[in-house]
Every structure is written in structure tokens, then in C-alpha cells.
Amino acid sequence: MKGIVLLIGFLLSLTGNMSAQDIKSNDTTDDNSRIAIKLYNESLKQCEDGHYNEALSMVNKAISFNPELTQAVYNRGYIFLKLNRPDRAINDFNAVIAKDKKAKAYVGRGTAYFMKKDYTKANDDFSSAIALDQTYAEAYYRRANTLIEQGDEQGALKDFDKSISLRKDFAPAYNDRGLLKLNQGDFTGALSDFISSTTLDPSLVYAFNNLGKVHEVMDDKESALDDYTAAIKVNPKFSDALNNRGRLKFETGDFEGAVKDYTRAIGINASFKYAYNNRGNAKYMLGDFQGAIEDFSAAISIDPEYGTAYLNRGNTKEMRRDEAGACRDWSKAASLGVASAENYVTNQCDK
């Protein structure tokens, strides 16, 4: 979704129904296979608890005892997705597909290709999964996100619709369809989808964050503030929501409250250049010009091409009567395409 700064569920969720299922041994199972099954089942429990490195260790041992345990190879591919190791995941899903062409394995491999930004191969795999199982909601959902990256928004909308028709409770699909509608200017439709997403799964912090953004677009700042607060309540370390709530507090004149939220966001994500820049603006409004300059400088150290931070630092230096320093920053901002900085350079520096 080109240019959208909101959060999609596609890679944040990697929904649990991609993982394999518990399996049982029986009286005819040999000792190595029994051990492999036990280790495999233990790896599933570690996955459920979010302990993916421990799960990987166990599933590796399971495969060493029984290399033919296809479920374990599949689940190792899933674990590699969670660990952001798409190449290793592709290897495992290839092995699974070579033995048994199951829709889930194609979805797993397609997800790995998506992570590698190989959208053509991702689309092919999701389409293969759908050809094998036309009721597979997640395959439509993941192909929809791939189609967005390929510029086919109408095709993506159809896939989101199909996914949701197959799974009425598919909260990430509602969220991502809401993003598509927002991008298309359908604010009412986006609002409805974000509400559905947060209602179906109150743990989806990114959906609350997106709901706040659409409320802002619709000029309902009070609801937006509630949405960001709800996201932070679910996950107190959600830096994006803290930054957004801080920005909204800034817009309503609560500069001290904004500084607190930005500071929390920075404490969670020390490379969050926008939070540094925004906190600098709030400190500027509170008359803390030195603190503001330090924050703008921090944002610039993270991204030396961050034109807005140069503009803001220049404005702050002007307040401290550092005209030469202000002009240097304005000139840099202008060279980076900040139009308003060009006016400062022309009117206050070229004399």
C-alpha cells in the first residue's frame, strides 16, 4: 500500500492457524519416531507461548530423529517465518511441497517470498493454495496484500472480501481491508472495518492505532485519543501509538503530556526519529529551546536526510539568536526538498 504509514496485519500477525497440529504416536511407531513426535509436540507448545528459538531447537531434534516427519519440517518453516528467516523457511516449505502438495505449505512459502519482496512468486504460491482449497480464507487474505504491492487494488479488495466471507471473525483481514479503503478515500468503510477488527480481536494493537488514524482523518480527535490510549493499554510498549497520542496531545495544546508520550516512545525505540522530532516541537512550545535542539539533532543523527528536522532545528536556533546556524539548517532543509525552508533562506539568509 504505497505511502500508507498505518500498520497492516499481514506480517505482524502470521496467524496461528498456519502452524501444524499436534500428532500422536501408536503401538506400531518405532522408538526414534516416538521421540521425534514427542519433541515435535513440545515444539508446538513453545510456538504457542512465543518461544520460537526454543521451538526451533526442539523441532531440529525431532527432524534429526525422523527426517521423514513432514509435519515437523513444515512447522520448522513456520518457525523460520516467525524468526524472520525467509530463506530457511522456503527450503523447508519446498521439502514439504515436494512430498505433499498441501495448501498450507504454499501459503507458508508464499509468505516467505512476500517477506523477501518477491511478490510475483508470492502471488503464484497463494494462487496455488487457493486452487487446492478454494475455502482457504488466509490464502485469499495474503494474496490480497500481495496484489496491493503489485498495484492491483481492485483485485485485492475482491480477495479481502472473499477472505472475510469465508471467515467472519478474521480480524486482521478487516484491518487490512480498512487500510485499503482508507487509501481509496472510503473513510466510512475504513472506519467500519477497523471497528470490526478491534471488536473481533481486542488484542490487535495495530488495529486500534489505525482506528485512531481514521478518526483523525474524520476530524474526531476525541475518539482518536481514546483509540491510541486503547492500543497503549493493550501493549504499553507500542511506540507508534505513543507517538500518535503524543502528536494529538500536541495539537490540542497539551505540550507536557505530549513530551511524556514521546519520551516513552523513544525509551522503547531509541531510533524513532519522528518521536525525537515531535518531542523537539513540544519542547520548543514549552520554551525549552536547548532541549528542542538536542532532540532535532538526535533525529538528524538517525536520518541525516530528515529535512523537517533541519527546518525545525533552524527555527529553534533562530529563537536563540544563532542566525548563522539557523541559515545552515534552513539551507540543508531546502536542499532536501522542504519548500517552506526555501522562504527562510531567501528572506532571512540571502541578504
C-alpha positions in Angstrom: 0.0 0.0 0.0 2.1 2.8 -1.3 2.6 5.7 1.1 0.4 4.4 3.9 2.0 4.7 7.3 -0.6 2.7 9.1 0.0 -0.9 10.2 -1.1 -4.0 8.3 -1.7 -7.3 10.0 -0.1 -9.4 7.3 3.4 -9.8 8.8 2.5 -8.6 12.3 0.1 -11.5 12.8 1.4 -14.5 10.9 -1.8 -16.0 12.2 -1.6 -19.1 14.3 -3.6 -21.4 12.0 -0.5 -21.6 9.8 1.2 -23.8 12.4 0.9 -27.5 12.2 -1.2 -29.7 14.5 -0.3 -32.0 17.4 0.3 -35.6 16.3 0.0 -38.9 18.2 2.2 -42.0 18.2 0.7 -45.5 18.2 1.7 -49.1 19.1 3.5 -49.6 15.7 5.6 -46.5 16.0 9.3 -47.2 16.4 11.4 -45.6 19.2 13.1 -42.9 17.0 9.7 -41.9 15.6 8.2 -41.7 19.2 11.0 -39.4 20.3 10.6 -37.3 17.2 6.8 -37.0 17.8 7.3 -36.0 21.4 9.9 -33.3 20.5 7.7 -32.1 17.7 4.7 -31.7 20.0 6.9 -29.9 22.6 8.0 -27.5 19.8 4.3 -26.7 19.1 3.8 -25.8 22.8 6.8 -23.5 22.6 5.4 -21.8 19.5 2.1 -21.2 21.3 4.0 -19.5 24.1 6.0 -17.4 21.6 9.3 -19.1 22.4 10.4 -19.6 18.8 14.2 -20.2 19.4 13.3 -22.9 21.9 10.8 -24.3 19.5 13.4 -24.3 16.7 15.8 -26.3 18.9 13.2 -28.9 19.6 11.9 -29.3 16.1 15.5 -29.6 14.8 16.0 -32.5 17.2 12.7 -34.0 16.1 13.8 -34.0 12.5 17.1 -35.5 13.4 15.3 -38.5 14.9 12.9 -38.7 12.0 13.7 -36.8 8.8 10.5 -38.1 7.2 8.3 -36.3 9.8 6.8 -33.9 7.3 4.7 -32.0 9.9 7.9 -31.2 11.8 9.6 -29.9 8.6 6.5 -27.8 7.9 6.4 -26.3 11.4 10.1 -25.5 11.2 9.4 -23.5 8.1 6.6 -21.7 10.1 9.1 -21.0 13.0 11.6 -19.6 10.5 8.9 -17.2 9.3 8.4 -16.0 12.9 12.1 -15.6 13.3 12.3 -13.5 10.1 14.4 -16.1 8.3 12.5 -16.4 5.0 15.2 -18.2 3.0 15.4 -21.1 5.6 11.6 -21.2 5.6 11.5 -21.5 1.8 13.8 -24.5 2.0 11.5 -26.3 4.4 8.3 -25.5 2.5 10.0 -26.7 -0.7 10.7 -30.0 1.0 7.1 -30.3 2.2 5.6 -29.4 -1.2 7.9 -32.0 -2.9 6.4 -34.7 -0.8 2.8 -33.5 -0.3 1.3 -30.5 -2.1 -0.8 -29.1 0.7 -2.3 -25.6 0.6 -0.8 -24.6 3.9 2.7 -25.2 2.6 2.1 -23.0 -0.4 0.8 -20.3 1.9 3.9 -20.6 4.1 6.2 -20.4 1.1 4.3 -17.5 -0.4 4.6 -15.6 2.9 8.4 -16.2 2.9 8.5 -14.8 -0.7 6.4 -11.8 0.4 8.9 -11.1 3.2 11.6 -11.1 0.6 9.5 -8.7 -1.6 9.3 -11.3 -4.4 5.6 -10.5 -5.0 5.3 -12.5 -8.2 6.4 -15.8 -6.6 4.3 -14.9 -3.5 1.2 -14.4 -5.7 1.8 -17.7 -7.5 2.0 -19.6 -4.3 -1.1 -18.1 -2.8 -2.9 -18.8 -6.0 -1.7 -22.4 -5.9 -3.1 -22.7 -2.4 -6.4 -21.3 -3.5 -6.5 -23.8 -6.4 -6.0 -26.6 -3.9 -8.5 -25.2 -1.4 -11.0 -22.6 -2.5 -12.3 -22.2 1.1 -8.8 -21.2 2.5 -9.5 -17.7 3.8 -5.9 -17.0 4.8 -4.7 -17.7 1.2 -7.1 -15.0 -0.2 -6.1 -12.6 2.6 -2.4 -13.0 1.9 -2.8 -12.8 -1.8 -4.8 -9.6 -1.3 -1.8 -7.9 0.4 0.4 -9.2 -2.4 -1.9 -7.7 -5.0 -1.7 -4.3 -3.3 2.1 -4.4 -3.6 1.6 -5.2 -7.3 -0.7 -2.3 -7.8 -4.0 -4.2 -8.2 -6.1 -2.6 -5.5 -9.4 -3.8 -7.0 -8.2 -7.4 -7.1 -7.0 -7.0 -3.5 -10.4 -5.7 -2.4 -12.1 -8.8 -4.0 -9.7 -11.1 -2.2 -10.2 -9.4 1.1 -14.0 -9.6 0.6 -13.7 -13.3 -0.2 -11.5 -14.0 2.8 -13.9 -12.3 5.2 -16.9 -14.1 3.6 -15.1 -17.4 4.4 -14.1 -16.3 7.9 -16.4 -13.8 9.5 -14.1 -13.5 12.5 -10.9 -12.8 10.5 -9.8 -9.6 12.4 -6.5 -9.0 10.5 -8.4 -9.1 7.2 -10.8 -6.5 8.4 -7.9 -4.3 9.4 -6.1 -4.6 6.1 -9.2 -4.1 4.1 -9.8 -1.0 6.2 -6.3 0.3 5.2 -7.1 -0.3 1.5 -10.4 1.6 1.8 -8.7 4.4 3.6 -6.2 4.6 0.8 -9.0 4.8 -1.6 -10.8 7.6 0.3 -13.6 5.4 1.6 -13.3 6.7 5.2 -16.7 5.4 6.3 -15.9 1.9 5.0 -12.4 2.0 6.6 -13.9 3.1 9.9 -16.4 0.2 9.8 -13.6 -2.3 9.1 -11.3 -1.1 11.9 -14.2 -1.2 14.3 -14.9 -4.8 13.3 -11.2 -5.7 13.6 -10.9 -4.3 17.2 -14.2 -5.8 18.2 -13.4 -9.2 17.0 -9.9 -9.2 18.5 -9.3 -6.6 21.2 -5.6 -7.6 21.3 -4.8 -6.2 17.9 -3.0 -3.1 18.9 -2.2 -2.1 15.3 -6.0 -2.1 14.5 -6.7 0.3 17.4 -3.8 2.5 16.1 -5.3 2.5 12.6 -8.8 3.2 14.0 -7.3 6.3 15.7 -5.8 7.5 12.4 -9.1 7.2 10.5 -10.9 9.0 13.4 -8.3 11.8 12.9 -8.9 11.9 9.2 -12.6 12.3 10.0 -11.7 15.1 12.5 -12.9 13.2 15.5 -9.9 13.8 17.7 -11.5 12.8 21.0 -12.3 9.3 19.6 -8.8 9.1 18.1 -7.2 9.9 21.5 -9.3 7.1 23.0 -8.2 4.7 20.3 -4.5 5.4 20.8 -5.0 5.0 24.6 -6.7 1.7 24.0 -3.8 0.5 21.9 -1.3 1.5 24.6 -3.4 -0.2 27.3 -3.2 -3.5 25.3 0.6 -3.0 24.7 2.2 -0.3 26.8 5.4 -0.7 24.7 3.6 0.1 21.4 5.8 3.1 20.4 3.7 4.1 17.3 0.6 4.6 19.4 2.5 6.5 22.0 3.9 8.8 19.3 0.5 9.3 17.7 -1.1 10.1 21.1 1.7 12.5 21.8 1.1 14.2 18.5 -2.6 14.5 19.2 -1.9 15.9 22.6 0.4 18.4 21.0 -2.3 19.5 18.6 -4.7 20.1 21.4 -2.1 22.2 23.4 -1.1 19.6 26.0 2.6 20.0 25.4 3.7 18.5 28.6 1.6 15.4 28.0 3.0 15.2 24.5 6.6 15.2 25.8 5.7 12.4 28.2 4.3 10.2 25.4 7.2 10.9 23.1 9.7 10.2 25.8 8.0 6.8 26.4 8.1 6.1 22.7 11.8 6.9 22.5 12.5 4.8 25.5 11.0 1.8 23.7 12.5 2.6 20.3 15.7 4.6 20.5 15.9 5.1 16.7 12.4 6.6 16.4 13.3 9.7 14.5 9.7 11.0 14.3 9.3 10.8 18.1 12.5 12.8 18.6 11.4 15.4 16.1 7.9 15.6 17.6 9.3 15.9 21.1 11.6 18.7 19.9 8.5 20.6 18.7 6.8 20.1 22.1 9.9 21.3 24.0 10.0 24.3 21.6 6.4 25.2 22.6 7.4 24.9 26.3 10.3 27.3 25.8 13.0 24.6 26.2 15.0 25.6 23.2 18.2 23.7 24.2 16.2 20.5 24.7 14.4 21.0 21.4 17.8 21.4 19.6 19.1 18.3 21.2 16.0 16.3 20.0 16.1 17.7 16.5 19.8 16.8 16.4 19.1 13.3 17.6 16.5 12.9 14.8 19.1 14.1 12.3 21.8 11.7 13.6 19.3 8.8 13.0 18.4 10.1 9.5 20.8 12.7 8.0 18.3 13.3 5.2 15.4 14.2 7.5 14.6 17.7 6.1 11.9 18.6 8.5 14.2 18.1 11.5 16.7 20.5 9.9 13.9 23.1 9.4 12.7 22.8 13.0 16.3 23.0 14.3 16.9 26.1 12.2 13.7 27.7 13.6 14.8 26.9 17.2 18.3 28.3 16.6 16.8 31.5 15.3 15.0 31.8 18.7 18.4 31.6 20.3 19.7 34.3 18.0 22.0 31.8 16.2 21.3 33.3 12.8 24.2 31.6 11.1 23.3 28.2 12.5 19.7 28.7 11.6 20.6 29.6 8.0 22.8 26.5 7.7 19.9 24.3 8.8 17.4 26.0 6.6 19.7 25.7 3.6 20.1 22.0 4.3 16.3 21.5 4.7 15.7 23.4 1.4 18.3 21.2 -0.4 16.3 18.2 0.9 13.1 19.5 -0.7 11.4 21.3 2.3 9.6 24.1 0.4 9.0 26.3 3.4 12.7 26.3 4.2 13.4 28.0 0.9 11.4 31.0 2.0 13.5 31.4 5.1 16.7 31.1 3.1 15.5 33.7 0.6 14.0 36.2 3.1 16.4 35.9 6.1 19.7 34.5 4.8 20.3 35.9 1.3 21.0 39.4 2.4 
